[in-house]
Amino acid sequence: MESSRKIVTSSPENSETPLESVASWVTPNRLFFVRNHFDLPATPARTTWEVSLDGLVAQPLKWTFAQLAAMPQHTVFATVECAGNGRSFLAEKAEGVQWGAGAIGHAEWSGVRVGDLLRPAGVAAGALEIVFEGADRGTEHGETMNFSRSLPLEKALHPDTLIALHMNGEWLEPNHGAPLRLFVPGWYGVASVKWLRRLTVIDHAYLGFFQTVKYSINRPT
């Protein structure tokens, strides 16, 4: 029987790579783990998808999927892992998705460098971070929100930070963020916002829910 991802939660889907079924260093798309905080947004259509850039820029910009696909594409091979990978093995049970060891995968990611979009817009001298917002929307702690995270400007401008359209040479699939997503090599998967809709340049530390309430460690001091 053909192998498939191991379902940890079904709604939204969170599923693991069956590590025993991966025969090479590249994880096949159909086996690549899925981490979703909210249910998938309405079925995305490449023909109508747009991404906007606003905030502290000289010229707000907007791109269609077709425009992004026509730009020079950059490719990176990178491993991505969920920050909660292995949580189910903790001696003291921790809140969150109870992952085994399969919330990790390695793939070829191709798309447009984020820096190639930011530079023509004229980022302001005082810019500190870029906020990336996805189309997925849901409720956390009684508040309805879109999923969003920020990156420091320096990391956003890194040549390997991409708006990815392809995964292992194929168009992204819906569960992996189709039609396009942010991809941030070297950072936990939470940074790689799926179903990307909007970039906003800001001059302060972003205080979004998934930046400061979840995926953060607060010290008493």
C-alpha positions as CSV (number, residue, x, y, z in Angstrom):
1,M,0.0,0.0,0.0
2,E,1.3,3.5,-0.9
3,S,2.6,5.5,2.1
4,S,1.0,8.7,3.1
5,R,1.4,11.3,5.8
6,K,0.6,10.4,9.4
7,I,-2.4,12.5,10.5
8,V,-1.9,14.1,13.9
9,T,-4.9,16.4,13.8
10,S,-7.5,16.5,11.0
11,S,-9.0,19.9,11.3
12,P,-6.9,21.8,10.6
13,E,-4.7,19.2,9.1
14,N,-1.4,18.6,10.9
15,S,0.4,15.6,9.5
16,E,3.9,14.1,9.7
17,T,6.3,12.8,7.2
18,P,6.5,8.9,7.6
19,L,10.3,8.9,8.0
20,E,10.6,5.2,7.4
21,S,9.1,5.7,3.9
22,V,11.6,8.4,2.7
23,A,14.3,6.6,0.8
24,S,16.4,9.6,-0.2
25,W,17.5,13.0,1.2
26,V,14.7,14.7,-0.7
27,T,11.2,14.4,0.9
28,P,8.5,13.8,-1.7
29,N,5.8,16.4,-1.8
30,R,3.0,13.9,-1.0
31,L,4.9,12.8,2.2
32,F,6.2,16.2,3.3
33,F,4.8,17.2,6.7
34,V,1.9,19.7,6.9
35,R,1.6,22.3,9.6
36,N,-1.6,24.4,9.5
37,H,-2.8,26.7,12.3
38,F,-6.1,27.4,10.6
39,D,-8.2,25.6,8.0
40,L,-7.1,26.1,4.4
41,P,-8.3,29.3,2.8
42,A,-10.8,29.2,0.0
43,T,-9.4,27.2,-3.0
44,P,-6.7,29.6,-4.4
45,A,-6.6,30.3,-8.1
46,R,-3.3,31.2,-9.6
47,T,-5.1,33.3,-12.3
48,T,-6.6,35.7,-9.7
49,W,-4.0,35.6,-6.9
50,E,-2.3,38.9,-6.0
51,V,0.4,39.9,-3.4
52,S,0.7,43.5,-2.2
53,L,3.5,45.5,-0.6
54,D,2.8,48.5,1.6
55,G,3.9,50.3,4.7
56,L,7.2,52.2,4.8
57,V,8.0,52.2,1.2
58,A,8.3,55.0,-1.4
59,Q,6.0,53.1,-3.8
60,P,3.4,50.6,-2.7
61,L,3.4,47.7,-5.2
62,K,1.2,44.7,-6.2
63,W,2.0,41.6,-8.2
64,T,-0.2,38.9,-9.8
65,F,0.9,35.3,-9.6
66,A,1.7,35.5,-13.4
67,Q,4.0,38.4,-12.9
68,L,5.9,36.6,-10.1
69,A,6.1,33.5,-12.2
70,A,7.7,35.5,-15.0
71,M,10.4,37.0,-12.8
72,P,13.9,35.5,-12.4
73,Q,13.5,32.4,-10.1
74,H,16.0,31.4,-7.4
75,T,16.3,27.8,-6.0
76,V,17.5,26.6,-2.7
77,F,17.6,23.1,-1.2
78,A,16.7,23.4,2.5
79,T,15.4,21.5,5.5
80,V,12.4,22.9,7.3
81,E,11.2,21.7,10.7
82,C,8.3,22.6,13.0
83,A,9.3,24.2,16.2
84,G,7.2,21.6,18.1
85,N,8.7,18.5,16.4
86,G,9.0,15.7,19.0
87,R,6.6,17.4,21.5
88,S,4.8,14.1,22.2
89,F,8.1,12.7,23.6
90,L,8.3,15.2,26.5
91,A,8.1,13.7,29.9
92,E,5.9,16.6,31.0
93,K,3.0,17.1,28.5
94,A,3.2,20.4,26.7
95,E,0.4,22.3,25.0
96,G,0.2,22.2,21.2
97,V,0.1,19.6,18.4
98,Q,1.5,16.3,19.7
99,W,4.1,15.7,17.0
100,G,6.2,12.6,16.9
101,A,9.5,12.9,15.0
102,G,8.1,13.5,11.5
103,A,7.5,17.3,11.5
104,I,10.6,17.8,9.3
105,G,11.4,17.5,5.6
106,H,13.9,18.5,3.0
107,A,13.0,19.9,-0.4
108,E,14.0,22.1,-3.4
109,W,12.2,25.4,-3.1
110,S,12.0,27.8,-6.1
111,G,10.6,31.3,-6.4
112,V,11.3,35.0,-6.3
113,R,13.8,36.6,-3.9
114,V,11.9,38.8,-1.4
115,G,14.7,41.3,-1.9
116,D,13.9,41.6,-5.6
117,L,10.4,42.8,-4.6
118,L,11.5,45.1,-1.7
119,R,14.2,47.0,-3.4
120,P,12.2,48.5,-6.3
121,A,9.6,49.8,-3.8
122,G,12.2,52.0,-2.0
123,V,12.2,50.7,1.6
124,A,12.4,53.7,4.1
125,A,15.6,54.3,6.0
126,G,14.0,53.6,9.4
127,A,12.5,50.2,8.4
128,L,13.1,47.4,10.9
129,E,10.9,44.5,10.0
130,I,8.7,43.1,7.2
131,V,5.3,41.6,8.2
132,F,4.1,38.7,6.0
133,E,0.3,37.9,6.1
134,G,-1.3,34.8,4.8
135,A,-4.9,34.3,3.5
136,D,-5.6,31.6,6.2
137,R,-7.9,33.0,8.9
138,G,-9.2,31.7,12.2
139,T,-9.8,32.4,15.9
140,E,-7.2,32.2,18.7
141,H,-8.0,33.1,22.3
142,G,-11.3,34.6,21.2
143,E,-9.8,36.9,18.5
144,T,-10.2,36.4,14.8
145,M,-7.1,37.0,12.8
146,N,-5.1,36.1,9.7
147,F,-1.9,34.1,10.2
148,S,1.0,36.5,10.1
149,R,4.7,36.7,11.1
150,S,7.5,39.2,10.6
151,L,11.2,39.0,9.7
152,P,14.0,41.4,10.4
153,L,14.7,43.4,7.3
154,E,18.2,41.9,7.0
155,K,16.7,38.4,6.9
156,A,14.0,39.4,4.5
157,L,16.7,40.7,2.1
158,H,18.9,37.5,2.4
159,P,19.3,36.1,-1.1
160,D,17.8,32.7,-0.1
161,T,14.6,34.2,1.4
162,L,12.0,33.4,-1.2
163,I,8.4,33.8,-2.2
164,A,8.2,30.2,-3.3
165,L,6.0,29.0,-6.2
166,H,7.6,25.6,-6.7
167,M,8.5,22.7,-4.4
168,N,10.6,19.9,-5.8
169,G,10.0,21.2,-9.3
170,E,6.2,21.1,-9.0
171,W,3.7,23.9,-8.4
172,L,3.0,24.2,-4.7
173,E,0.0,22.1,-3.5
174,P,-2.8,23.7,-1.4
175,N,-1.6,22.2,1.9
176,H,1.9,23.5,1.3
177,G,0.7,27.1,0.7
178,A,-0.4,27.2,-2.9
179,P,-0.2,29.2,-5.0
180,L,2.7,30.9,-3.2
181,R,4.3,31.1,0.2
182,L,7.2,32.7,2.0
183,F,10.1,30.3,2.5
184,V,12.8,31.2,5.1
185,P,15.8,28.7,5.1
186,G,17.4,28.2,8.4
187,W,14.4,29.2,10.5
188,Y,11.6,27.1,12.0
189,G,8.7,26.4,9.7
190,V,6.4,28.9,11.4
191,A,8.4,31.7,9.7
192,S,7.5,30.5,6.2
193,V,4.0,32.0,5.9
194,K,1.7,30.1,3.6
195,W,-0.9,31.5,1.1
196,L,1.0,34.8,1.2
197,R,-1.2,37.8,0.4
198,R,0.5,40.9,1.9
199,L,3.9,42.3,2.9
200,T,4.1,45.4,5.1
201,V,7.2,47.3,6.0
202,I,7.3,48.6,9.6
203,D,9.7,50.5,11.8
204,H,9.1,48.6,15.1
205,A,9.0,45.1,16.5
206,Y,5.9,43.3,15.3
207,L,3.6,42.2,18.2
208,G,1.3,39.8,16.3
209,F,-0.2,36.8,18.1
210,F,2.1,34.2,16.4
211,Q,5.1,36.4,17.0
212,T,4.7,37.2,20.7
213,V,2.0,35.0,22.3
214,K,2.8,31.8,20.5
215,Y,6.3,30.8,19.4
216,S,8.0,32.9,22.0
217,I,9.8,32.4,25.3
218,N,9.1,34.9,28.0
219,R,11.6,35.3,30.8
220,P,10.6,36.7,34.2
221,T,12.9,39.7,33.6
